[in-house]
Amino acid sequence: MPLTGRAALVAAIGSLPVGILEPGWAGILAVNGPLALACACDFALAAPVRRLVLSRSGDTSTRLGETADVTLTLTNPSRRLLRARLRDAWPPSSWGPGTEIDGSRHSVTVPPGERRRVTTRLRPTRRGDRRADRVTIRSYGPLGLFSRQGAHEVPWTVRVLPPFTSRKHLPSRLARLRELDGRTSVLTRGEGTEFDSLREYVPGDDTRSIDWRATARQSTVAVRTWRPERDRHILLVLDTGRTSAGRVGDVPRLDASLDAALLLAALASRAGDRVDLLAYDRRVRALVQGRSAGDVLPSLVNAMATLEPELVETDARGLTATALRTAPRSSLIVLLTTLDAAPVEQGLLPVLPQLTKRHTVLVASVADPNVARMAQARGSVDAVYEAAAAAQARSERQRTAEQLRRHGVTVVDATPDDLAPALADAYLALKAAGRL
């Protein structure tokens, strides 16, 4: 064990034979001899580190932005009292800014044959799996002059799930869904609706909804009410290619897409529809299929937790082929991707007819709010150039969106804060129009 300072000097002097000491050193040794003896005793009385038994318990998952408590149990099988400082090391992204030093270091005292617990509180700053690193322990003697140090591997993993901040929009969308279901109002008939019930005619009702057979059996005019079909299939397709890595505000575009997909999945599952997930760039990154309504949201959250943008160009043909295999019958395919001109015109548009031939397609994209800010800039030459660049970027996105609409695709283009509710509204609009 390396020694420093006064302790190192005393140990070095104590290790020299007295006969070879120069004049004057004998006096120093005579003065420091008791101190050297005390240091040796302190080192001998420090509890051994290698024999300690460590185990973990606690949280195995948490949402991004929330905390997770992981408990470390130390058992001291030796006959010496353990006085120690320990560092429970985790990856840097396991901590909030400036909290790593305070959160990972603990002081502990464990009597012989007993055990103690210390809790490390994590506040992860990124999605994914955070795995514990080694636990380093420094055991001190009773005088605190010498210490023993060693490390233990104590595996533990905390999965950091997407935060699902858009869940605040769910109650209002569920209220609109109940209206579409005919619980609080009556819908007009569309292609994707089914018969719900009969009620008495009131002025303003569509005369095409009158049920003449039922009217003939009673004294009042009866009309049919309709509600959207249930048990429809929805496939959420996440483009995890290079364009999803672009940061909008403080987060990648992929994170905003994940949040929007979770809100839509929660809403659709409450509507009685079946929801699947496909994440793809050049290969399948995640696939969730066949989950029940109660299990679909936890399954999606767990699958999304480890998704990261891949710095490769998305294979649009491979994505289309995989989506068609995943959704063999008529479905709503929600593609969360970019509206940049080059990836859409060169990748998506040539294969889009394969999707629209059989399915209803909705494309959702994350717009950069800085573009709107730049478009309003004035007052200097630089500001005018920024406004011109923003106007050109907007024009290109609108042109790309219009190309998609000409193929029968519904397009949602919104900023990260507005994408999730806008996508939910587009889904409800398709329900109300009878297209789903």
C-alpha positions in Angstrom: 0.0 0.0 0.0 1.6 3.3 -1.0 2.3 5.7 1.8 2.6 9.5 1.7 3.7 12.4 3.8 4.9 11.9 7.3 3.9 8.3 7.4 6.1 7.5 4.4 9.1 9.2 6.0 8.6 7.3 9.3 8.3 4.0 7.5 11.4 4.7 5.4 13.4 5.6 8.5 12.1 2.6 10.4 13.2 0.3 7.7 16.9 1.3 7.8 19.3 -0.6 10.0 20.4 1.5 12.9 24.1 0.8 12.2 24.1 2.6 8.9 22.3 5.7 10.0 24.3 8.9 9.7 24.8 11.0 12.8 21.7 12.9 13.6 19.3 10.4 12.1 19.4 8.3 15.3 17.8 11.2 17.2 15.1 11.5 14.6 14.4 7.8 14.8 14.3 8.0 18.6 11.7 10.8 18.4 9.6 9.2 15.7 9.9 5.6 16.8 6.6 5.7 18.8 4.9 7.3 15.8 6.1 4.6 13.5 4.9 2.0 15.9 1.5 3.7 16.1 1.3 3.8 12.3 2.1 0.1 12.0 -0.5 -0.8 14.6 -3.1 1.5 12.8 -2.4 -0.4 9.6 -2.7 -3.8 11.2 -6.0 -2.8 12.9 -7.7 -1.6 9.6 -10.4 -4.0 8.5 -9.5 -6.0 5.4 -11.3 -4.9 2.2 -11.0 -8.0 0.1 -13.0 -10.1 2.5 -16.1 -7.8 2.5 -19.3 -9.2 1.0 -21.3 -6.7 -1.0 -24.8 -7.0 -2.6 -27.3 -4.7 -4.2 -31.0 -4.1 -4.2 -33.4 -1.3 -5.1 -34.9 0.2 -8.3 -34.3 -1.4 -11.6 -36.0 1.3 -13.7 -37.0 4.9 -13.6 -38.3 7.6 -16.0 -35.9 10.1 -17.4 -35.8 13.1 -15.1 -36.8 11.1 -12.0 -34.7 9.4 -9.4 -33.7 5.8 -8.7 -32.5 4.5 -5.3 -30.0 1.6 -5.4 -29.0 0.1 -2.0 -25.6 -1.4 -1.4 -25.3 -3.9 1.5 -21.9 -4.4 3.1 -21.2 -7.4 5.3 -18.1 -7.4 7.5 -17.0 -11.0 8.1 -13.7 -10.1 9.8 -13.0 -9.6 13.5 -12.1 -5.9 13.1 -14.3 -2.9 13.0 -14.7 -1.5 9.5 -14.3 2.3 9.3 -14.5 3.1 5.6 -15.1 5.6 2.8 -16.6 4.1 -0.3 -17.3 5.3 -3.8 -20.2 3.7 -5.7 -19.2 4.4 -9.3 -21.8 4.8 -12.1 -21.6 6.2 -15.6 -21.6 10.1 -15.7 -25.0 10.2 -17.3 -26.4 8.6 -14.1 -26.2 11.9 -12.3 -27.6 15.4 -12.6 -25.1 18.2 -13.1 -22.7 18.6 -10.2 -24.2 15.8 -8.1 -21.9 12.9 -8.9 -19.3 13.6 -6.1 -21.9 14.0 -3.4 -24.1 11.2 -4.6 -21.5 8.4 -5.1 -19.4 8.8 -1.9 -20.4 7.4 1.5 -19.0 6.9 5.0 -19.8 3.7 6.7 -18.9 1.9 10.0 -19.6 -1.8 10.2 -18.9 -3.8 13.4 -17.4 -7.3 13.1 -19.9 -9.9 11.8 -22.5 -7.2 11.0 -23.8 -5.5 7.9 -24.8 -2.0 6.9 -26.7 -0.5 4.0 -25.9 2.7 2.1 -28.2 4.1 -0.6 -27.0 5.8 -3.8 -29.6 8.1 -5.4 -29.3 8.3 -9.2 -30.9 11.0 -11.4 -30.1 9.9 -15.0 -29.8 12.5 -17.7 -30.2 10.0 -20.7 -32.4 7.2 -21.7 -31.1 3.6 -21.8 -29.4 1.2 -19.4 -27.2 2.6 -16.7 -24.9 -0.2 -15.4 -23.0 0.1 -12.1 -19.2 0.2 -12.2 -16.9 -1.0 -9.4 -17.3 -0.1 -5.7 -14.0 1.2 -4.3 -13.6 1.0 -0.5 -10.9 2.6 1.7 -10.7 1.0 5.2 -9.0 3.2 7.9 -7.4 2.2 11.1 -8.6 3.6 14.4 -6.1 6.5 14.3 -6.8 7.3 10.6 -3.0 7.3 9.8 -3.1 4.3 7.4 -5.7 2.7 5.1 -6.3 -0.3 3.0 -8.0 0.1 -0.4 -9.7 -2.3 -2.7 -12.5 -2.6 -5.3 -15.5 -5.0 -5.7 -17.6 -5.6 -8.8 -21.2 -5.5 -7.8 -23.4 -5.7 -11.0 -26.7 -3.8 -11.2 -28.6 -2.2 -14.0 -31.1 0.6 -14.0 -33.2 1.1 -17.1 -34.0 4.7 -17.8 -37.4 5.0 -19.6 -38.7 7.8 -21.8 -40.3 10.5 -19.7 -43.7 10.5 -21.5 -44.3 14.2 -20.9 -47.2 14.3 -23.3 -49.4 12.2 -21.1 -50.8 15.5 -19.8 -52.7 15.7 -23.1 -54.3 12.3 -22.7 -57.4 13.3 -20.7 -58.6 15.9 -23.2 -58.1 13.5 -26.1 -59.9 10.7 -24.3 -62.8 13.1 -23.8 -62.9 13.7 -27.5 -62.6 9.9 -28.1 -65.7 9.4 -25.9 -67.6 11.8 -28.1 -66.5 9.9 -31.2 -67.7 6.7 -29.6 -71.2 8.1 -29.4 -71.3 8.4 -25.6 -71.9 12.1 -25.6 -72.7 12.9 -29.2 -73.7 11.2 -32.4 -71.4 10.8 -35.4 -72.3 10.9 -39.0 -71.7 7.7 -40.9 -68.4 7.1 -42.7 -66.5 4.3 -44.3 -64.8 3.2 -41.1 -67.9 3.3 -38.8 -70.2 0.6 -37.5 -73.8 0.6 -36.2 -74.1 1.5 -32.6 -77.8 2.1 -31.6 -81.1 3.6 -32.4 -82.6 6.9 -31.0 -85.4 9.3 -31.6 -85.0 11.7 -34.6 -84.4 15.3 -33.8 -84.4 18.2 -36.3 -81.1 18.5 -38.0 -80.3 14.8 -38.2 -79.2 13.4 -41.5 -82.2 11.9 -43.1 -80.0 9.1 -44.5 -79.7 7.8 -41.0 -83.4 7.2 -40.6 -84.2 3.5 -39.9 -87.6 3.1 -41.7 -88.2 -0.4 -40.5 -87.7 0.6 -36.8 -89.8 3.7 -37.5 -92.6 1.5 -38.8 -92.7 -0.5 -35.5 -93.0 2.6 -33.3 -94.8 5.9 -33.1 -91.7 8.0 -33.5 -89.0 8.4 -36.2 -85.9 6.3 -35.3 -82.4 7.1 -36.6 -79.3 5.0 -36.5 -76.2 6.2 -34.6 -72.7 5.2 -35.7 -69.4 4.9 -34.0 -65.9 4.3 -35.2 -64.9 0.7 -35.7 -62.8 -0.9 -33.0 -60.0 -3.4 -33.2 -58.2 -1.5 -36.0 -54.5 -2.1 -36.4 -52.0 0.7 -36.0 -48.3 0.3 -36.7 -46.0 3.0 -35.3 -42.8 3.1 -37.4 -39.9 5.0 -35.9 -37.1 6.1 -38.3 -33.9 5.8 -36.3 -31.6 6.8 -39.1 -29.2 9.8 -39.1 -31.9 12.4 -39.4 -33.4 11.4 -36.0 -30.1 12.4 -34.4 -30.5 16.1 -35.2 -31.1 18.1 -32.0 -34.1 20.3 -31.8 -33.8 22.4 -28.6 -32.1 20.3 -26.0 -33.1 16.8 -27.2 -32.7 14.7 -30.4 -35.6 14.5 -32.8 -36.0 10.8 -31.9 -36.9 11.7 -28.3 -39.8 14.0 -29.5 -41.0 11.2 -31.9 -40.9 8.7 -29.0 -43.1 11.0 -26.9 -45.6 11.5 -29.7 -45.7 7.7 -30.3 -46.5 7.0 -26.7 -49.4 9.4 -26.5 -50.9 8.0 -29.7 -50.4 4.4 -28.4 -52.1 5.3 -25.1 -55.0 6.9 -27.0 -55.4 4.2 -29.6 -55.3 1.4 -27.0 -58.1 3.1 -25.1 -60.1 3.3 -28.3 -59.9 -0.5 -28.7 -57.3 -0.5 -31.5 -54.3 -2.8 -31.6 -50.9 -1.0 -31.6 -47.6 -2.4 -32.8 -44.1 -0.7 -32.9 -41.3 -1.0 -35.5 -38.0 0.9 -35.1 -35.9 0.7 -38.3 -32.9 2.3 -40.1 -31.0 -0.3 -42.0 -32.2 -3.1 -39.7 -34.9 -3.7 -37.1 -33.9 -1.9 -33.9 -37.1 -2.7 -32.0 -40.3 -4.7 -32.7 -43.3 -4.9 -30.4 -46.3 -7.0 -31.6 -49.4 -8.6 -30.3 -49.6 -6.9 -26.9 -52.9 -6.6 -25.1 -54.4 -3.2 -24.4 -53.2 -3.3 -20.8 -49.6 -4.4 -21.7 -49.0 -2.4 -24.8 -47.8 0.9 -23.2 -45.3 -0.7 -20.8 -44.0 -2.9 -23.6 -43.5 0.2 -25.9 -41.8 2.2 -23.1 -39.4 -0.6 -22.3 -38.5 -1.1 -26.0 -38.0 2.6 -26.6 -35.7 3.0 -23.6 -32.7 1.7 -25.3 -33.3 3.2 -28.8 -30.6 5.6 -30.0 -30.2 7.4 -33.4 -27.9 5.5 -35.8 -25.6 7.7 -38.0 -26.6 5.8 -41.2 -28.9 6.7 -44.0 -32.3 5.0 -43.6 -33.0 2.2 -46.1 -36.5 3.2 -47.2 -37.1 0.1 -49.3 -36.1 -2.1 -46.3 -38.3 -0.1 -44.0 -41.3 -0.4 -46.4 -40.8 -4.2 -46.8 -40.5 -4.7 -43.1 -43.6 -2.6 -42.4 -45.6 -4.6 -45.0 -44.6 -7.8 -43.3 -45.5 -6.5 -39.9 -48.9 -5.1 -41.1 -50.2 -7.7 -43.6 -53.8 -6.4 -43.6 -55.3 -2.9 -43.9 -53.8 -0.7 -41.1 -52.9 2.8 -40.1 -49.2 3.2 -40.6 -47.8 6.1 -38.6 -44.3 6.9 -39.9 -42.3 9.2 -37.6 -39.5 10.5 -39.8 -38.1 13.7 -41.4 -39.6 16.1 -43.9 -36.2 17.1 -45.3 -36.5 17.1 -49.1 -33.6 14.8 -50.0 -34.5 11.8 -47.7 -38.2 12.0 -48.7 -37.8 12.5 -52.5 -35.0 10.0 -52.9 -36.0 7.4 -50.3 -39.6 7.5 -49.3 -41.5 8.8 -52.3 -40.4 6.0 -54.7 -41.7 3.3 -52.4 -44.7 5.1 -50.9 -47.3 3.6 -53.3 -46.5 0.2 -51.8 -47.8 1.5 -48.5 -50.7 3.6 -49.6 -52.1 0.9 -51.9 -53.1 -1.2 -48.9 -52.8 1.0 -45.8 -53.7 4.5 -44.6 -50.4 6.3 -44.1 -49.7 9.2 -41.7 -46.3 10.9 -41.7 -45.3 12.9 -38.6 -42.2 15.0 -38.4 -40.5 17.2 -35.8 -40.1 20.9 -36.9 -37.4 23.2 -35.6 -39.0 26.1 -33.6 -35.8 28.1 -34.3 -36.9 28.4 -37.9 -40.1 30.3 -36.9 -37.9 32.6 -34.7 -35.5 33.2 -37.6 -38.3 33.9 -40.0 -39.4 36.9 -37.9 -35.9 38.3 -37.4 -35.3 41.8 -38.7 -33.2 44.9 -37.9 -29.8 43.9 -39.3 -28.2 42.3 -42.3 -27.5 39.0 -40.5 -31.2 38.9 -39.3 -32.5 39.5 -42.8 -30.3 36.6 -44.1 -31.6 34.4 -41.3 -35.2 35.3 -42.2 -34.5 34.4 -45.9 -32.9 31.1 -44.9 -35.9 30.3 -42.7 -38.4 31.1 -45.4 -36.6 28.9 -47.8 -36.5 26.0 -45.3 -40.2 26.4 -44.6 -41.0 26.5 -48.4 -39.0 23.2 -48.9 -40.8 21.5 -46.1 -44.2 22.6 -47.3 -43.4 21.4 -50.8 -42.3 18.0 -49.5 -45.4 17.8 -47.4 -47.6 18.6 -50.4 -45.9 15.8 -52.4 -46.8 13.4 -49.7 -50.4 14.6 -49.6 -50.8 14.1 -53.3 -50.1 10.4 -52.6 -53.0 10.4 -50.1 -50.8 10.7 -47.0 -51.8 12.7 -43.9 -48.9 14.9 -42.8 -48.3 16.3 -39.3 -45.4 18.8 -39.1 -45.1 20.3 -35.6 -42.5 21.5 -33.1 -41.4 19.0 -30.3 -43.9 20.5 -27.8 -46.8 20.3 -30.2 -46.0 17.1 -32.1 -47.7 14.7 -29.7 -51.1 16.5 -29.4 -51.1 17.2 -33.1 -50.5 13.6 -33.9 -53.3 12.5 -31.5 -55.6 15.1 -33.1 -54.8 13.7 -36.6 -55.7 10.2 -35.4 -59.0 11.4 -34.0 -59.7 13.2 -37.2 -59.2 10.0 -39.2 -61.6 8.3 -36.8 -64.2 11.0 -37.2 -63.9 10.9 -41.0 -64.4 7.2 -41.1 -61.0 6.6 -42.6 -59.9 4.3 -39.8 
